[in-house]
C-alpha cells in the first residue's frame, strides 16, 4: 500500500553544512533541534543505548535504510507511548521525508515534523504550522514518530475526535458544504429506500456504525420514513452532535451511544440486531481491522443489508500524497482497498451485491480546495456536477476505474439462513 524504502533509497549527497556524507552531529548539537518538538536532548538517548525505556533519537547515517534488524530494534526498544526522533541531516526535502515516513509504517506513525535551515525553523503537525528563528546553521529534519497502536488507541481517538467534533459537522453556507452533504447522501442512500414494516409495531432498524456527525445515517433514515435510527461513535461529543442533528431533521425514533466498532454498543443484551447497517469512512480509523469487522458483522440481523465505504488508498491522489506529502493523517496510512474489505466480509458469511466509487481523485480535491479558500465558491456547482456525473458513469459500468476515485462503497447482505 505504501512506497517501499528498498525500491527508492534516500538521495545523496544532501546539501548543507552537515552533509549525510560527512560527520554526524553530536547530541549537544542536536539539542536545539529536539527542543523544537518538545524534547530535552539530555533525556533522550540514542537508539541502541541500554536504557530502562523512554524516547529515543536516531540520526540517519550515509545511505542508511531503516529495514530488517533496525525495525526489530525499534520494536524492542520503544515503549507503547515512547517517541522516536528520527533526524535526517541536510536540506529538507519532502520526497525524502515522505520516504522515511512510509518506511516507519506500520510500526510507527509520524505526526510531527520540524525542519531547520537558513536560520529558520518550521514545525508542522496535521493542520498546523509555525515558524521561528533558529540559533544555528544546522540543516536537518526531525520526524516525531509514535507507535501506530498508541496513536490509534481508544484514549487518543476519543480525545482527538472530541476536540475536532464540530469540524465533522460541516459548515452550512460554506463553499464546501454541498459536496459534504452530497457524499453522505450518496452513501446513506446507496440502496433503494426501505419501507417501514407493516406487521405490528416493528419498524426498520438502522444502525450508523461510527456516526461522526451522523449525516450518513440520517440520510438513510430520511429515505425510510418511520425507521428507527441508532448511532454510535467513540467520541461522546460526536454522539451529542448527531443527537441534535437527528432532532433538527425530524427523526422521531433515535438513540445514540458512545462506543467503538471493535466492541459495538449496539445491539445491547436483549436488543435485536439491525435490518440496515451503514458505516462510512470508519474502518480506516481502526487499529485492529479484523476485530472491527467482527464487530460490524455482529450487528446484522439475518437478511440485513450492509453499506460500507471508506477512502481508497490506491487512488492516484492518495498514492501521490504518500510519495510527496511529509505528514499524513493516520487513517490515510491505515486505509484498506475495497477488495480486501470485501474478501474479509465474505469470509464472515456476507454476500456481495454491488460496488461503487465516488469522489474523483486528483486534481479535483485540489481544485475544490482552491475553490473554497480562494475563489469564494464560484466552482462549487461545476465541481459537484463533475463528481456526480463521474460517479453515475462509474456505477453504470460496474466501477471498473476505482483508481480514479478517492472513495469506495459496497452493498453486502447477510443471508437469511446459514
N, C-alpha and C positions, 0 to 999 in steps of 0.2 A: 504494500500500500504506500510506503514511503520510499524515497530515493535511498539507494544503498551507498554507504560510505566507501565500500570497496570498489564500486563502479566509478565513483567520482572523487578521487583523493584531493585533499586540500591543495590549493595552488601555492607554489613557492617560486622565487622568494617573495616575501611580503615587505612592502616599503616601510620605512620608519627607522628611528634611531635604535630600536631594539628589534632587529630582524629575527625571524624564527630560525634563520640560518646562523645567527650569532649567539653570544652568551645569553642565557636566560636570566631574567631579573631576580634579585634576592627577595626574600619575604618582606624585608623592610621597604624596598622599592615598591612592592605591590600594595603596601598599606593604604595609600590614598585611593587606589582603585577599588579595593574591597570595601572601604568606608562608604563609597558611593551607593552600595547596595545594602548598607546597614550591618556590615560585618567588621569585627575588630581583628585585624591581622594577627595579633599576638595570641588570639584564642582559636585560630583556625589553622590546624596543622596541615601539612601536605598529604595528599593521598599516598597511602603506603606507610605512614608514620604509625608506629604502635601507640594506641590510644584507647581509652575505655569507651569511646563513642564521640558523637558530636559532628559538626560540619567538617568538610574537607575542601581544600583547594587543589587545583592541578593546572600547571602551566603546560600547554601543548608544545611538545618538542618538535624538532625538524621532521616533517613528513610523517608525523605520528598518526596512526589510525586507531580509533577507540573501539576496538573489536576484541573478540575472543577473551583472553585472560584478563584484559583490562576491565571489561564489563563484569566479569566474575568478581574482580577485586572491588568494584563499586558496590555490587550487591552485598558483599560480605562486610564492608566497612561502614556503610551508611545506615543509620537507624531509620525508623519509619518516617520521622519528620525532619531528618537532617538535610541540610542543603549541600549540594556540590557547587563550588565556584570554579567553573571551567574558564581558564584565561587563554585567549588567543592573542598572541603578540602580533603587532603590525597594524597598519591602517585598517579600519573597519570595512568589511566587505559583506554585503548582505547575503550573497550566494554562499560564501564560506561559513558564515554564522548559521545559515539555514541547514547546511550540510551536517554540521556538528549537532545541531538541534535534532535533526532526523536520526542521527546515529545513536543518540542517547535514548530515544524512544524504542520500545515501550517501557523500559525500566524507569526512566526519569522524564519529566516534562519541564521544559524551560518556560518560566513565567515572568522573568525579568531579565533585562539586558542593560548593561552600562557600557558606553564606548567613550574613549578619550582620544584626543588628538588636537594639535594646534592650540593648546591651552584651554580647551573647552571640553566639558563632559556632558554627555546626554544619557539620561536614564529613562528607559521605556518599560512600561507594563502594558497589558492589554487595555487599550483605550486611553492611556495617559502617557504624557511625555513631558520631561522638564530638562532644562539646560542650566549649566552653571559654569563659572570659571574653574579651571583645574590647575593647581600649582605644580605642574610637572610637564615635561615634554614627552612623556611616555605615551606611545600609541598602542592601544590594546582594547580588547573587548572582553567583558566578563559576563558569562552566561550563568544565571542562577537557576539551578535545576533541583527539583524535589521528586520523590517517588510518585509515580502515577497513582498508586493506591492511596497515597496521602492526599494529593491534590483532588482526587475524586471521592474521598471519604465522606461519610454521612455528615459529619460536623462541618467540613469545609463546604460541602454542597449547600446545606441549609443556610449557612452564613452568607455565601455568595448570592444565592437567589433571594433571600430576604432583603439584602441590600439593593439588589437591582430589579426587584419585582415590578415596579411601575414601568420600567423600560420595556417589559414584555407585553404591556397592555396596549401599545401603540399610542399614537397622538392624533386624535380626530382633528381634521382640518389641515394636517401637515401633508406635504407632497408625497410622502411615502405611505400614507395611511390606506389609500385604495388598494395598493399592492399587498400590504399587510393583511387586509381583510380578504382579498381575493384568494390568497394562498390557503388561508384557513377554511374558507368556504369550499374550495376545491377538494381538500382532503375530507372535511366533515360531510360532504355530500358526494363522495366518490362512488357510492352505490345509490340506487334509487331510494327515495324516501320510503320508510317503512310505516305502515298504518298501525294505529292503536288496535290491540287485540280486542275482539268483540265479546269474548267469553268472560262473564263475571266482571270483577273489578281489576283484572290483570291489565297492566299497561306495558308497553315496550320498555325494556330496561336497558339503558345506555350507560356505559362507563367511559369516561375520559381518563385514560391511563397515563398520568403525568400531564396535568392540565395546563400548567403555566397560568396565563390569564384567562383560560377557559374558552377561547373563541372557537376552537375546532369542535369541541363537544357541543357548544351552544348552537353552532350551525346545524349539527346533526339533529339536535332536539327541536329546533325551529322547523326543520323539514318533516318532523314526525309529531304533529300536534297531539298533546296529551301524554307524551312519553315521560318517563321518569329518568332524570339525569343524575348520575353520581359522578364525582370527580375527586381526584386526589393528586397531591404534589408533595415533594419533600419539604417545600417552603410553606410554612403556615401563612405567610403574607400573600403568597400566590393563591392559596385556598380562599383567603379573605376577599381578594380582588375578584376571583371567579364567582364567589357567592354574590357579591354586589352586582357583577355583570349579569348573572342569571336573573336577579330580581329586576334589573333595568330593562331587559328584553322580554320580560313576561313569562319566564319559565316557572310554572307553578310548583312542579314537583322536582325539587333539587336538594341534594345533600353533598357536603364536601368534608373531606378528612385529610389531615397530613399523613404522609407515608411514602415509602419507597417501592419501586417496582419489583425489587428482589423479594420483598415480603409485603405484598399489597394489602392495604387496609380494607379493601372490598374483595369479595363479599366476606363480612364478618360471620362468626359462628351463628347459624340459624338463618342466615340470609341466602337468597337464591343467587346463582350466577347470572350472567348478563346475556341479553339477546344480541347486543351490538357493542363491541369494544373498539375504541379508537385511540391510537397512540401516534402522535405526530411530533417528530423531532426530539424523541426522548431516549431511544436506545443508545445513541452515541454518548450520552452522559453517564452510562453505567460502567463501573469498574469491573463488573462480572456479568458479561453479556449472557452467558449460559443460564445463570440464576435468574436474571431479569426475564429471559424468555420463558423460563419455567413459571415464573410468577404471572406473566402475561397469559399463558395458556390456561392457568388455573382459574381465571375469571370467566371463561367462556362456557356457556350452557351448551348442551347437545343441540346441534343445528344452528349455533350462533355464528354471526359474521364478525370478522376482524378486519379493520382497516389500520394499516401500519405504514408510516412514512418516515423518512429521515433524509439527511444530506448524503450526497453521492461522492465518496472520496476519489472516484476515478473520473470525475468530470474534468474538462480541460481547465476550468477556472481553479478548482481546488488543487489539481496537480501542479499548476503553475505557482500557486501560492506556497506550496510546500518547498518548491525549488528556490523561491526568491524572497519570501517574506520571513524576516527573522523570528517574529513572535506570532504564534497561532493559538487560538483557544484550544483547550484540551479536547473538546468534542471533535474538532476537525482532525486531530491526530487519531482519535479513537473511533472515528466513523467506520461503519462496515458497509460493503456493497450490497445492493439489493439481493443478488442471487445467493449470497452467503446467508442472509437472514431467511430467505425463502427456504433453503435447504434445512436450516435449523428448525423452522416451524413445521415443515413437512415431516421431519423426523419425530416431531411431537404429535403427529396424527392429524394435522390440519391439511386441508385440500386447497391448493392454489387455484384461484378463479380468474384473476386479472391483474396485470401490472400496468403501471403508468409512470410518466415522468413529468416534471413541471419545473418552472423557474429556469429560464435559459441561462447557460453558463457564459463565461467571458466572451465579449465585453459588456454584456447587458447589465450585470450588477454594478460595474464601474460607471456606466452611463447613468444608472439610476442614482448613484451616489452624487455625481456631478449635478444631476437634475435637482436633487434635494438640497444640496449645500450651496450651489452657485447660480442655478437658473430659476429658482423660485417656483419649480413645479411645472414649467412650460411643457416638458416632455412626459409628464406623468401618464396621461392617457395614451399617447402613441406607444410608449414602452409597455404599458399594461396590455394594450391590444396585441402587441407582438408576442408577449408571453402567453396570452390566452390562445392566440391562433396557433402558435407552435405546439402548445400542449394538446390542442384538439387534433392537429395533424398527426402528432406522435401517437396519440391514443387510437386514432383511426387505423394505423398500420401496426399496432401491437407493440409499440415502444421499441423500435429497432435501433434508435440513436441515443441511448442513455447517456453517453459521454458528452452530449451537447446540453445536458440539463444538470443543474446543481442539486436537484432533489428527486427522490423516487417515492412511489406509493404503491401498495399492493392490497388486494382484497383476497382474503382466505376465509375458509369456513370449517368449523368443527363438525364432523359427521354426526348424524343423529344417533348412530349406534357405533360400537367398537371403541 
